[in-house]
Amino acid sequence: MSTPESSEEACAVLHGFLDRLACVAKTDTMDSMASSDLTFTQFRVMCAVGASEEAISVHEIGDAIRLSLAATGRTVDSLVRQNFLDRREDSADRRVKRITLTELGQRFLDEQLAVKKDLVTAFLAGLPDQLRTGLVRALRPIVDADVDFFDLTPATCRPAHE
């Protein structure tokens, strides 16, 4: 019977895996981003808007990506001018502006996600069957769990020793 890996060992292995995967992805992702002329901050704003299930306020975008309200507002303005985002008044409070992706913005995000999906698909296709199966078996309980292990707030994510 094997002993469980420590958090430090698991962290080192996962970091090593993700770093190597990220290195492979950098060229394709950076080429795709560079061809768009978007800044990294603009891309982060678009991702925050795209991740929201409904229209989101400028304040909520700034909170999501830890950017000041002024910087978020300027970035949103730029993306509206480029037709990546749409801004409309909130029906309940005209002082609040609600932001959504335009068709162009959604298409751009979809293209970015496709680059990453293609990379992961190629990586997984190159793994021997036994390793691919083991990887899926290890990740499925985490991804399919009723608990959101990706929520790192103190109430839901406590160290293993507690």
Salt bridges, closest charged atoms under 4 A:
GLU60 OE1 - ARG98 NH1 3.05
ASP63 OD2 - HIS59 NE2 3.14
ASP77 OD1 - ARG87 NH1 2.54
ASP86 OD2 - ARG88 NE 2.39
GLU89 OE1 - ARG94 NE 3.49
GLU89 OE2 - LYS97 NZ 3.72
ASP90 OD2 - ARG98 NE 2.74
ASP93 OD1 - ARG95 NE 2.98
GLU103 OE2 - ARG107 NH1 3.61
ASP129 OD1 - ARG132 NH2 2.32
GLU162 OE1 - ARG158 NE 3.61
